[in-house]
């Protein structure tokens, strides 16, 4: 194969890669806002509806973390 054909094929492959849709997780949705934590009783809960156990861990200094989705909250 000539050098020109190799360069053309390489350029085609690169354009195909960049033209494809990027792989995103199923849960990801651009229109959604970040989950908002809420307080139920004395405990803080994660606002993400997909979390199985929405209780937040107190990391100190007003920082909380969800044990399921690992989202950080600063409350």
N, C-alpha and C positions, 0 to 999 in steps of 0.2 A: 504494500500500500504506500502511496506517496505521502509525503509529509503534509501536503495541503489537505488531503482527505482525513488524515488523523486529526489535524487541527479543527476541521469542520465538525467531525463527530464529537470531539471533546467540547466544542462550543455548544453543540446541540444538547449534550447531556447536561451541561451546566444550566442552560436555559430551561430545560425540563425540570430540573431540581428546583429552581427558583420560581417557576410558574405553578408548581403544585401547591395545594393548600397546606399550611403548616399543621403539624400534628399537635392537637391540644387535648387535654384530659376531658373526659365526658362531663365532669362536674363544672368545668370552666364555662362561664357565660359573661361576655363583655358588658352586657347591659345591667348585670347585677351589681349592687353595691357591696362593700365589705360587710360581713356580719356584725351586728351591733349587740354587745353583751347586755343582759338584763338581770335584774336582781329579783330573786324569788325567796322571800323570807330573809335570812341572813347570808345566803350563799349566792355567788355570781354564777350565771349560766351563759354558755356560748349561744350566740344568735344564729348559728348555722343550722338549718333544719335537717341536714344530712348527718349530723353528729349523733352517734348512738348513746353516748354518755356525756351530756353537755356541761358537766360540772367543771369549773375553772380552777386551776391550781394557782395558789398564791405564791409568786416568786419573790416577793418582797419589793419594797419601794414603789408600791402602786402598780406593779406589773403582774399580769395574770396570763396564764397560758392554758389553752384547751388541750386536754389529754387525748382527744380523738383526731382533730384536724391540725393541731399544733399552731393555731392562729394566736398571735400575741395581741393582748389588750393592755392598754395603759389607762387605768381608771383612777 
